[in-house]
């Protein structure tokens, strides 16, 4: 029998003490709690069962210190929510466990489990809780307006046989380290990882797996499937190692966090962790039914103090212990809902996150929508959060597709989305601009398919978004028609140029730079196979597109005053003489200073001018099916053409001053960037 002490309510989870391990769990509705200690993950019975009594309870927290235990100890709880009953026999996973073991024999459902069938249950693992070494590996701390995000899946980025990663490292944090030079060469500043919380891969249709990971089983533990070892203690070590190398290369690590729901589903779902602790953690109606605005069966009650405490502790774990530089909140607006799912104008969770000194230097991003119809972009109820801008995605797609009534929305996207953010001139540093993300078509598929093709997901093509603003240009999917393929390549360049030459915070999707396709599947959440993986077979790559992306990013970074400003440009030169900027924006059509804002217009131009000296840059957009001649405004110094999307070979664009400085022909479905000679000197390609 181990020697025990009362222990303390803080810190939550399991933590080392000078003599052993302290355990603490928030279970306000529990009447009886037992701590179970295991020798091995495959044990059919615990090595020791330790009942907790009243002296082990402080407020809502149950706690105990067990001497003689150390890192690697396995544990779980048994909890009863009713008076005068022994603790229930199911094993409860500690929500704050920083390590988990038992994956090999884990069964998601209760079917097939026996009474006290501990071998099929997950166990918590005692780990170190050391802080990340920021002195040796400081945060890159890129300013928002200089940030360029690349969204990728840890497993899918290196799993393909042609990834050149050793077999044991494929799909792991360690394997991803070997691809950092590739990411650096692109010029991006920040890597955004799809969920890396421990998730339930078996939460999927029969024969498929939960690949994306939006099915969290715990908010503190790195996913074991991304670890190059069976030892759960390696998970934290390897993740830290990955972050260290990223920091050493000037790359930020952002992670997609899923706090809006868990893998436990609705009232018919499994009881693994949170459900066993009573009605605290989820929104439920008066009959105990789970309320759902996540689309996954349940919704976390982030308005409640104990839930907020757990989320904040998780954020600190990843930011302070594991070194993460920022968080992207999946369906984040769902966390603003109060009791009965009523939206709160001042959600306490966001206030506490933004006021926490240990989180003061991390980036905060959120999806501004949830599955219950709540959508708050410019009025997102937090001060420091940046938001995914779905309007940017949709409006840019519609313009280049050739739809009517797209010029006026495009104008606002090109200047920084001011109208979407309550006419705030700082909208440029609050809008996360993107054309594609994991959730939808890849860039190549966006210009190759009219409809989604998701039959492989096992839901008769019902899943996935139906309104994609995509277009196949004559043939559904791959074709040998050279004219169609060249048009598709132009459109990819148009979309990427609009993204990377617009103010705001751009985000690229894994593989879009090389023309990766998912065969028209716009919802690969359950496709842990080549369909959802990065393609490393360079014979399949569009190498010219990759070089084009590198060039675009370089231009954006080397001319930040135009393409990544920290505020929106004024529309009149008279107001450009304030002390913050000499630049102002002027709109054009095919004639200088005569933009066509009509519903049927498909052309637009704009220049950024310096006081009365002339234009520094000019961009022309032609989404019309025929070429058009555009007048050019007077430049500060002779014009040079740097981007022309009608040239599919990136190096084909001449860097010499144009012979004709008064006008230029823009081919159909094309974009052109002109830079005056004085500013072209800043560009090094």
Buried (B, 14 or more C-beta within 10 A) or exposed (E): EBEBBBBBBEEBBBBBBEEBBBBBBBBBBBBBBBBBBBEEBEBEEBBBEBEBEEEBBBEBBBBBBBEEBEEEBBBBBBBBBEEEEEBBEBBBBBBBBBBBBBBEEBBBEEEEBEEBBBBBBBBBBBBBBEEBEEEEBEBBEBEBBBBBBBBBBBBBBBBBEEBEBEEEBBBBBBBBBBBBEEBBEBBBBBBBBBBBBBBBBBBBEEEBBBBBBBBBBBBBBBBBBBBBBEBBBBBBBBBBBBBBBBBEEEBBBBBBBBBBBBBBBBBEBBBBBBBBBBBBBBBBEEEEEBBBBBBBBBBBBBBBEBBBBBBBBBBBBBBBBBBBBBBBBBBBBBBBBBEEBEBBEEBBBBBBBBEBEEBEEBBBBBBBBBBBEBEBBBEBBBEBBBBBBBBBBBBBBBBBBBBEEBBBBBBBBBBBBBBBBEEBBBBBBBBBBBBBBBBBBBBBBBBBBEBBBBEBBBEEBEBBBEEBBBBBBEBEEEBEEEEBBEBBBBBBBBBBBBBBBBBBBBBBBBBBBBBBBBBBBBBBBBBBBBBBBBBBEEEEBBEBBBBBBBBBBBBBBBBBBBBBBBBBBBEEBEEBEEEEBBBBBBBBBBEBEEBBEEEEBBBBBBBBBBEEBBBBBBBBBBBBEEEBEBBBBBBBBBBBBBBBBBBBEBEEBEEEBBEEEEEBBBBBBBBBBBBBEBBBEEBEE
